[in-house]
Each structure stands twice: as C-alpha cells, then as structure tokens.
Amino acid sequence: MIERGIGSYQKFDTLGKSPLELLLMVYRGAAKELKEAEDAFAREDRETGRAKMERARKFITHLYTTLDNDKGGDVAVKLGQLYVFIIERIQVAQATGDTAIIGDLRVIIENLQTGWQEVRESALPVPGNSTARRPSVSFVKPAQDRTESREG
C-alpha cells in the first residue's frame, strides 16, 4: 500500500516538468543507484549491490529507448552508443561486484547530468529579459510518440 502511494507521488512529481527536467531526474536516479550499489558491494552486500545495479540499468535503458535519432542526429546516436556501453559495463559490474567499474560509470552519468544542468541554467531567463526561452531536448521522444510506438 505504501509503495503504491509513493509511486503515485513520484508520478505526480513528473507532471508539468519539461523534457530537460525529466532527463535530469533520470540521471539523478541512475547516479543515486550506482552510488548505493558501489557502497553495497564495498561492504560485500552483493544482493543489494546487484539490485541497485539493476535499477541503474533500468534508468539507462530508459534513456536509451527514449532517444529520437531522427531529431537528435549525431548527438542522439553518440548518446545511444554511450548508453549501450554503460549498460554493458553495468552487467559486468553486477556479475563481478567491481566497485571501480561502478565508480567509473557513476562519473560518466554525473558528468552527463552536469552538462545538461548547465544547458538548463544557460537558458534560464535573465531578470528583465522576456525573450529568453526554455531549452528543448529535441532528441528525446515525447511521451505520446513513445506510447504510440509501443502500441504499433
């Protein structure tokens, strides 16, 4: 019952967010799970470590499956290749418990997150400037397009 309530709250928390804000939420989630996996493997809690790695893999898989190569061009293709690399390394880290791999993956995710935060901040309106606009993340498929592609 509590899990369902938390899920409803998290779903509500995403309403009204821009694609860029949602992207940052996914990066934060992946980085958090990787950090917790790293900590779990360091204290030799392999079960928790593997579970946290699986959650991180789901975040990265979501990033990969929502890329729109048609709109994002080379940037989307390169990000897709990076996400595939991360997913492959997550699988290795899950099997071996190698905290160095997990740490490297976390750094990659945190660097991507920082880059997108800078994009967001550079597009924030300047006081007195009404012409500034929010950044667009054009290589992420809108939710409606993703739903239609799964149904078709």
SVG drawing of the C-alpha trace seen along z (x, -y; Angstrom):
<svg xmlns="http://www.w3.org/2000/svg" viewBox="-2 -44 40 57">
<polyline fill="none" stroke="black" stroke-width="0.4" points="0.0,0.0 2.8,-2.4 4.7,-1.5 1.6,-2.4 1.3,-5.7 5.0,-6.5 4.6,-5.5 1.6,-7.9 3.6,-10.7 6.5,-10.1 4.2,-10.1 2.6,-13.3 6.1,-14.8 6.8,-14.4 3.7,-16.2 4.4,-19.6 8.2,-19.0 10.0,-19.9 11.7,-17.1 15.0,-18.5 13.9,-18.4 12.7,-14.8 16.1,-13.9 17.9,-15.3 15.6,-13.3 16.6,-10.1 20.3,-11.0 20.0,-11.7 18.2,-8.4 20.8,-6.4 23.7,-8.2 22.0,-7.5 21.5,-3.8 25.1,-3.5 26.4,-5.1 24.3,-2.8 25.4,0.2 29.1,-0.9 28.6,-1.2 26.8,2.1 29.5,4.0 32.2,2.3 30.6,3.7 30.2,7.1 26.4,6.9 26.2,8.5 22.4,8.9 21.8,5.3 24.6,4.3 23.1,6.3 19.6,5.0 20.9,1.4 22.8,2.1 19.6,3.5 17.7,0.3 20.5,-1.8 20.4,0.3 16.7,-0.4 17.3,-4.1 19.9,-3.9 17.8,-1.7 15.0,-4.3 17.4,-7.0 18.4,-4.8 14.9,-3.8 13.6,-7.4 16.3,-8.8 15.0,-10.2 17.8,-9.7 15.7,-11.5 15.5,-14.7 18.7,-14.4 21.0,-13.4 24.6,-12.7 24.2,-13.8 21.5,-11.2 23.5,-8.5 26.6,-9.2 24.5,-9.2 22.9,-5.9 26.4,-4.4 27.4,-5.7 24.2,-4.3 24.9,-0.8 28.5,-0.9 27.1,-1.8 24.6,1.0 27.2,3.5 29.5,2.3 26.7,2.5 26.2,6.1 29.9,6.8 29.8,4.9 26.7,6.8 28.5,10.1 31.8,9.2 31.0,6.6 33.8,4.4 33.4,1.1 36.0,-0.6 33.7,0.1 30.7,-1.2 32.6,-4.3 33.6,-5.0 30.0,-4.6 28.8,-7.0 31.4,-9.6 30.1,-9.3 26.5,-9.7 27.3,-12.6 29.2,-14.4 26.3,-14.0 24.0,-15.3 26.2,-18.3 26.3,-19.1 22.5,-19.1 22.2,-21.1 24.5,-23.7 22.3,-23.7 19.2,-24.3 20.9,-27.1 22.2,-28.8 18.6,-29.0 17.1,-30.4 15.5,-33.8 17.6,-36.8 15.8,-39.3 14.2,-41.9 14.7,-39.8 11.4,-38.4 12.8,-36.9 14.7,-34.0 13.2,-30.6 13.4,-27.2 15.9,-24.8 14.5,-22.0 15.7,-18.4 14.8,-17.6 16.4,-14.1 14.1,-12.7 10.8,-11.4 7.7,-13.0 5.8,-10.6 2.9,-10.4 5.3,-9.2 6.8,-6.6 3.3,-5.3 2.3,-5.1 5.5,-3.2 4.9,-0.6 1.3,-0.1 2.2,0.2"/>
</svg>
